Amino acid sequence: MKEGGLIFAGAVAALTFCTMNPAYADAIDGAWCSENGRRFTIEGSAVTTTKGVRLSGNYTRHTFNFILPPEEADAGAAVDMVLQGETQVRVTIGSASAQTWRRCSPGIS
């Protein structure tokens, strides 16, 4: 196979792998799930809560914080999230102890 063919074949293999095995960028964006069924989905400076309320928060690539709306348990409490790796985030809600949440399984958002 000529050099151009090898490069093309390598590119196709890489694209196939990436499509079949989606990787999360090193960013807090995405859907996060707690062990007790709570969920937050972060998209830039927007967050969607367990009850489906969409609101704005303070976003950096590795942190996110916002105030829980009236519809949620712990309404009015500050939520602070700090990325701990590609699949874990440390979540502190109000004065409660920090918890480790994980990226939600595919199909859960």
C-alpha positions in Angstrom: 0.0 0.0 0.0 1.3 3.4 -0.8 2.0 6.0 1.9 -1.2 8.0 1.0 -3.2 4.9 1.4 -1.7 4.1 4.8 -2.5 7.6 6.0 -6.1 7.3 4.8 -6.5 3.9 6.3 -5.2 5.2 9.6 -7.5 8.2 9.5 -10.5 5.9 8.9 -9.5 3.6 11.7 -9.2 6.6 14.1 -12.6 8.1 13.1 -14.2 4.7 13.5 -12.7 4.2 17.0 -13.8 7.7 18.1 -17.3 7.2 16.8 -17.7 3.8 18.5 -16.1 4.9 21.7 -17.0 8.5 22.5 -14.6 10.3 24.8 -15.4 13.1 27.0 -13.3 16.1 26.8 -11.6 17.2 30.0 -14.5 19.5 30.8 -17.4 19.5 33.3 -20.0 19.7 30.5 -22.3 16.7 30.4 -24.8 14.7 32.5 -23.9 13.9 36.1 -25.7 11.4 38.3 -25.6 10.9 42.1 -26.0 7.5 43.8 -29.5 8.6 45.1 -30.9 9.5 41.7 -30.3 13.2 41.4 -29.0 14.6 38.0 -27.5 17.7 36.6 -26.7 18.3 33.0 -24.2 21.1 32.2 -23.9 22.8 28.8 -21.6 25.7 29.1 -23.1 28.2 31.6 -26.5 26.4 31.5 -27.5 23.6 33.9 -30.7 21.4 33.8 -31.7 20.1 37.2 -33.3 16.8 38.3 -36.8 18.4 38.0 -35.9 19.7 34.5 -35.4 23.3 35.5 -32.9 25.0 33.2 -30.9 27.9 34.7 -27.6 29.7 34.4 -24.6 29.2 36.6 -20.9 30.1 36.9 -19.0 28.0 34.5 -15.3 27.3 34.0 -14.0 24.3 32.2 -13.5 22.3 35.4 -15.9 23.9 37.9 -19.6 24.9 38.0 -21.7 26.5 40.7 -25.3 27.7 40.9 -28.2 28.1 43.4 -30.9 25.4 43.5 -34.3 26.7 42.3 -37.5 26.5 44.4 -38.6 23.3 42.6 -35.7 21.2 43.8 -34.9 19.6 47.1 -32.5 21.8 49.1 -34.0 24.9 47.3 -31.8 28.0 47.8 -28.7 26.0 48.5 -25.5 26.7 46.7 -24.2 23.8 44.5 -20.5 23.7 43.9 -19.1 21.2 41.4 -15.4 20.4 40.7 -14.3 18.0 38.0 -12.2 15.2 39.5 -11.4 13.4 36.2 -13.3 12.6 33.0 -15.9 10.5 34.8 -16.2 12.0 38.4 -17.2 15.3 39.8 -17.1 16.4 43.5 -20.5 18.0 44.3 -21.2 20.0 47.5 -24.8 21.1 48.1 -25.2 23.7 50.8 -23.4 22.8 54.0 -23.6 19.0 53.3 -20.5 16.9 52.9 -19.1 16.7 49.4 -20.2 13.7 47.3 -18.7 12.1 44.3 -21.0 12.0 41.3 -20.4 10.1 38.1 -21.2 10.7 34.5 -24.6 9.3 33.8 -24.9 6.1 31.8 -25.8 6.5 28.1 -29.5 7.1 27.7 -29.8 9.0 31.1 -29.6 12.8 30.9 
